[in-house]
Amino acid sequence: MPAAVSAERMQRLRAVIERSSRLGNESRVGQIEEVVVEGPSKKDPNVLTGRTRHNRLVHFSSPSPIREGSYALARIISAKTFSLQGELVEVTAISKHRTRIPVVSS
């Protein structure tokens, strides 16, 4: 198969996948989702990142730090192709376990 045909097919497949993902995310706008807090966003340390039960990535801001592994409710306010933008509604459960294991050097 010629490289041009392969590249064109891959481009069409990518467009279908991105459209499907965006439509699925847009259907969540306005809903309140339970998320597991993963920590600060890679691009903005003032924004927290979490995952829904359906493994959708949610970025939301919080007035105070929330421990990784905690559960929170976030209202979805906008959607992108591969992530959701939300606002914190409330923290439902604070993580009780340690997220880092101390290492003792000898």
C-alpha positions in Angstrom: 0.0 0.0 0.0 1.4 3.4 -0.9 2.4 5.7 2.0 0.1 8.4 0.8 -3.0 6.1 1.0 -1.9 4.8 4.4 -1.5 8.4 5.7 -4.8 9.5 4.3 -6.6 6.5 6.0 -4.9 7.3 9.3 -6.0 10.9 9.1 -9.6 9.9 8.5 -9.5 7.4 11.4 -8.0 10.1 13.7 -10.8 12.5 12.7 -13.5 9.9 13.6 -11.9 9.1 16.9 -11.5 12.8 17.9 -15.1 13.6 16.9 -16.4 10.7 18.9 -14.3 11.6 22.0 -15.4 15.3 21.8 -19.1 14.4 21.5 -18.8 12.0 24.4 -17.1 14.7 26.5 -19.6 17.4 25.5 -22.5 15.2 26.7 -21.0 15.5 30.2 -21.2 19.3 30.3 -23.5 20.5 33.1 -23.3 17.3 35.1 -21.6 16.7 38.4 -18.9 14.0 38.2 -17.1 12.1 41.0 -13.4 12.3 40.4 -10.3 10.8 42.0 -7.7 13.5 42.5 -4.4 12.7 40.7 -2.6 15.9 41.7 -1.6 19.2 40.1 -2.0 19.6 36.3 1.2 19.2 34.2 0.6 22.6 32.5 -0.7 24.6 35.5 0.2 23.7 39.1 -2.7 25.9 40.4 -5.2 23.5 38.7 -5.9 20.0 39.9 -6.3 16.9 37.7 -8.7 14.0 38.4 -10.3 11.1 36.7 -14.0 10.2 36.5 -15.3 6.6 36.9 -15.2 6.5 33.1 -11.5 7.4 33.1 -12.2 10.9 31.6 -9.6 13.5 32.6 -11.0 16.5 34.5 -9.1 19.7 35.2 -10.5 21.9 38.0 -9.3 24.6 40.4 -9.5 24.4 44.2 -9.2 27.1 46.8 -7.0 24.8 48.9 -4.8 21.8 48.1 -6.5 18.4 48.0 -4.5 15.3 48.8 -3.9 12.9 45.9 -6.2 9.9 46.0 -9.0 11.9 47.5 -12.5 11.9 46.1 -14.3 15.1 45.0 -17.3 16.2 43.1 -16.7 18.5 40.1 -19.3 20.3 37.9 -18.3 20.0 34.3 -18.3 23.4 32.7 -16.7 22.7 29.3 -15.3 19.9 27.2 -12.3 19.5 24.9 -11.4 16.6 22.7 -9.5 14.6 25.3 -10.4 16.3 28.6 -13.1 18.1 30.6 -12.9 21.4 32.5 -14.7 21.5 35.8 -15.2 23.4 39.0 -15.0 21.9 42.5 -18.3 21.3 44.2 -17.1 19.5 47.3 -14.5 17.1 48.6 -16.3 13.9 49.5 -13.5 11.8 51.0 -9.9 12.7 51.9 -7.2 10.1 51.2 -5.9 8.5 54.3 -3.0 6.7 52.9 0.4 8.1 52.2 1.2 8.8 48.6 4.9 8.4 48.9 6.9 5.8 50.8 9.8 7.2 52.8 13.1 5.7 51.8 15.8 5.4 54.4 19.3 5.5 53.1 22.0 3.5 54.8 
